[in-house]
Amino acid sequence: MEKKRTEISTLGEFGLINRIAKDFVPLNTETKLGIGDDAAVIDNGGLQTVITSDMLLEGIHFDLAFMPLQHLGYKAVAVNISDLAAMNAIPKQITVNIGLSNRFSVEAIDEFYKGVKAACDNYKIDLIGGDTTSSASGFVISVTAIGVVSEDRVVKRSGAKVKDVICVTGDLGAAYIGLQVLEREKQVYLANPDMQPQLDKYDYIVQRQLKPEARTEMVYELAEMKVVPTSMIDISDGLASELLHLSSNSGVGMKIYEDKLPIDKQTYDTAFELHIDATTAALNGGEDYELLFTVSMDDMEKLKKHPDIHFIGYVQELSKGNIMVTKGENEVQITAQGWNHFARK
């Protein structure tokens, strides 16, 4: 009898993660938090060690037709540091593993590590090791980031409470719209190599795609304001997807307001130019690496004057679902349409 074959695409990325995780229960008391959050937490008898790991694959996560190697090195570090920030941790060390095909020169890898070094300098972290190997399929990058946080300041995805306020840093949708511009200019170039990319008026959104920043400064600022979020996650797959993660992990519903979503003017104008709905880009675009978090009503007062923290809604009972109130005052269900690594193309 032929053994049944299940396609990974039927599970999706997070279904696959859940399937893997169900058989792995922590055996060591030091393992305070394992699979299922932005990072793992290990108890060191005082400060908690926070560890996260991410892979970036050529052709899946980046396109070297428009991604400079130096920017790629920086981004590979920043996206991992962002996961540490989502746990309210301070980054300390990274390891970088790379797989290379023979089309890459020593000089090219020097460029990549210039970006890694710039990120290390910016985030005040140490590169402490890694591995290098050959690759049959382009450039493969895997980064592990390590940080620390005191036990009473660890923030998970699972702590949101009914009536908490939903907050987001920065602005949303810029990275996705920047990617659409880069893809468009690539097609123009392929059709006519004499045409130079027209990117000047898209400087902000292109930068948001090519060289994102982890919001580590928020860890320090929240500490200064004596605020510990009840739950937190970084926005890598789109606001909608991350809201659903907080909802699922915390056992609550989320209610946000479309007119409260922070969208930069360049993002909005370019989305209009490209016939893309800016709200859809903010909800489902991904790669913004802003922080989405919840705070108690009491702590809301402490954050009101912060210029880069926006209140976009509140936490409600799970039975009320996950809802967005549109500008026309209609209520629509929040669904995750962000990037699915295993979807059939």
Residue pairs with C-beta under 8 A, 6 or more apart in sequence:
7 344
8 16
8 342
9 342
9 343
9 344
11 19
11 342
12 340
12 342
12 343
13 340
13 341
13 342
16 342
17 35
17 36
18 36
20 35
21 34
21 35
21 36
24 34
24 35
26 34
29 43
30 42
30 43
30 44
31 40
31 41
31 42
31 43
32 41
32 42
32 43
32 48
32 154
33 39
33 40
33 41
33 154
33 156
34 40
36 157
36 249
37 87
37 156
37 157
37 158
37 249
38 52
38 83
38 84
38 86
38 87
38 157
38 232
38 233
38 234
39 50
39 51
39 52
39 83
39 84
39 86
39 87
39 89
39 145
39 147
40 50
40 51
40 52
41 48
41 49
41 50
41 87
41 149
41 154
42 48
42 49
42 50
42 51
43 151
46 150
46 151
47 148
47 149
47 150
47 151
48 89
48 148
48 149
48 150
48 151
48 154
49 146
49 147
49 148
50 84
50 87
50 89
50 146
50 147
50 148
50 149
50 154
51 144
51 145
51 146
51 147
52 80
52 83
52 84
52 87
52 144
52 145
53 80
53 142
53 143
53 144
53 145
54 76
54 79
54 80
54 83
54 142
54 143
55 61
55 140
55 141
55 142
56 62
56 72
56 75
56 76
56 79
56 140
56 141
56 142
56 143
57 137
57 138
57 139
57 140
57 141
58 64
58 137
58 138
58 139
58 140
59 137
59 138
60 341
62 72
62 75
63 182
63 186
64 72
64 139
65 186
65 189
66 182
66 185
66 186
66 197
66 210
67 75
67 210
68 111
68 210
69 108
69 109
69 111
69 112
69 115
70 111
70 112
70 114
70 115
70 118
71 115
71 210
71 211
72 112
72 115
72 141
73 111
73 112
73 113
73 114
73 115
73 116
73 117
73 118
73 119
74 115
74 116
74 118
74 119
74 211
75 115
75 210
75 211
75 212
76 96
76 115
76 116
76 119
76 141
76 143
77 94
77 96
77 115
77 116
77 119
77 120
77 123
77 125
77 143
77 145
78 119
78 123
78 211
78 212
78 213
78 214
78 289
79 143
79 212
79 214
79 236
79 289
80 94
80 143
80 144
80 145
81 91
81 94
81 119
81 123
81 125
81 145
81 214
81 216
82 212
82 214
82 215
82 234
82 236
82 289
83 145
83 234
84 90
84 91
84 145
84 146
84 147
84 214
84 216
85 91
85 214
85 215
85 216
85 218
85 219
85 234
85 291
86 155
86 232
86 233
86 234
86 291
87 147
87 149
87 154
87 155
87 156
87 232
88 149
88 153
88 154
88 155
88 219
88 222
88 228
88 229
88 232
89 147
89 148
89 149
89 154
89 219
90 147
90 148
90 149
90 216
90 219
90 220
91 123
91 124
91 125
91 145
91 146
91 147
91 214
91 216
92 125
92 126
92 146
92 147
92 148
93 125
93 126
93 127
93 128
93 145
93 146
94 120
94 125
94 126
94 127
94 128
94 143
94 144
94 145
94 146
95 127
95 128
95 129
95 130
95 143
95 144
96 116
96 127
96 130
96 141
96 142
96 143
97 130
97 131
97 132
97 133
97 141
97 142
97 143
97 144
98 109
98 112
98 130
98 131
98 132
98 133
98 139
98 140
98 141
98 142
99 132
99 133
99 134
99 135
99 139
99 140
99 141
100 109
100 132
100 133
100 134
100 135
100 139
100 140
101 134
101 135
101 136
101 137
101 138
101 139
102 134
104 139
116 127
117 127
119 125
120 126
120 127
123 214
123 216
125 145
152 228
153 223
153 228
155 228
155 229
155 230
155 231
155 232
155 293
156 231
156 232
156 249
157 231
157 232
157 233
157 245
157 246
157 249
157 250
158 231
158 249
158 250
159 229
159 230
159 231
159 250
159 294
160 230
160 231
160 246
160 247
160 250
160 252
160 294
160 315
161 230
161 250
161 252
161 294
161 296
161 315
162 252
162 315
162 316
162 317
163 296
163 297
163 314
163 315
164 230
164 231
164 294
164 295
164 296
164 297
164 314
164 315
165 294
165 295
165 296
165 297
165 299
165 300
165 311
165 313
165 314
165 315
166 243
166 254
166 255
166 256
166 292
166 293
166 294
166 311
166 312
166 313
166 314
166 315
167 229
167 292
167 293
167 294
167 295
167 303
167 309
167 310
167 311
167 312
168 235
168 239
168 261
168 262
168 290
168 291
168 292
168 293
168 309
168 310
168 312
169 215
169 218
169 290
169 291
169 308
169 309
169 310
170 215
170 262
170 288
170 290
170 308
171 262
171 263
171 264
171 267
171 288
171 290
172 235
172 239
172 261
172 262
172 263
172 267
172 281
172 282
172 283
172 285
172 288
172 290
173 263
173 264
173 267
173 271
173 278
173 281
173 282
173 285
173 288
174 204
174 205
174 208
174 209
174 264
174 266
174 267
174 288
175 205
175 208
175 209
175 212
175 285
175 286
175 287
175 288
175 289
176 209
176 238
176 281
176 284
176 285
176 286
176 287
176 288
177 205
177 267
177 270
177 271
177 274
177 276
177 278
177 281
177 285
178 202
178 204
178 205
178 206
178 207
178 208
178 209
178 210
179 209
179 287
180 270
180 274
180 276
181 199
181 202
181 205
181 206
181 270
181 274
182 199
182 206
182 209
182 210
184 274
185 197
185 198
185 199
188 195
188 197
189 195
189 197
199 206
201 266
202 266
202 270
204 264
204 266
204 267
205 264
205 266
205 267
205 270
208 287
208 288
209 287
212 287
212 288
212 289
213 289
214 234
214 289
215 234
215 289
215 290
215 291
218 291
221 306
222 228
222 229
225 302
225 303
225 306
226 302
227 295
227 299
227 302
227 303
229 293
229 294
229 295
230 293
230 294
230 295
230 296
231 246
231 249
231 250
231 293
231 294
232 291
232 292
232 293
232 294
233 242
233 245
233 246
233 291
233 292
233 293
234 242
234 289
234 290
234 291
234 292
235 242
235 286
235 288
235 289
235 290
235 291
235 292
236 242
236 286
236 287
236 288
236 289
237 286
237 336
237 338
237 339
238 282
238 283
238 284
238 285
238 286
238 336
238 337
238 338
238 339
239 261
239 282
239 283
239 284
239 288
239 292
240 283
240 284
240 334
240 335
240 336
240 337
240 338
241 284
241 286
241 336
241 338
242 292
243 254
243 256
243 292
243 322
243 334
244 254
244 322
244 334
244 336
246 252
246 254
246 292
246 294
247 253
247 254
247 318
247 322
250 315
251 318
252 315
252 316
252 317
252 318
253 315
253 316
253 317
253 318
253 319
253 320
253 321
253 322
253 323
254 313
254 315
254 316
254 322
254 323
254 334
255 313
255 314
255 315
255 316
255 320
255 322
255 323
255 324
255 325
256 312
256 313
256 323
256 324
256 325
256 334
257 312
257 313
257 324
257 325
258 279
258 324
258 325
258 326
258 327
259 327
260 310
260 311
260 312
260 313
261 279
261 282
261 283
261 310
261 312
262 310
262 312
263 278
263 279
263 281
263 282
267 278
267 281
267 282
268 278
271 277
271 278
271 281
272 278
283 324
283 334
283 337
284 336
284 337
284 338
285 338
286 338
286 339
294 315
295 303
300 311
303 309
303 311
316 323
321 333
322 333
322 334
323 331
323 332
323 333
323 334
324 331
324 332
324 334
325 331
326 332
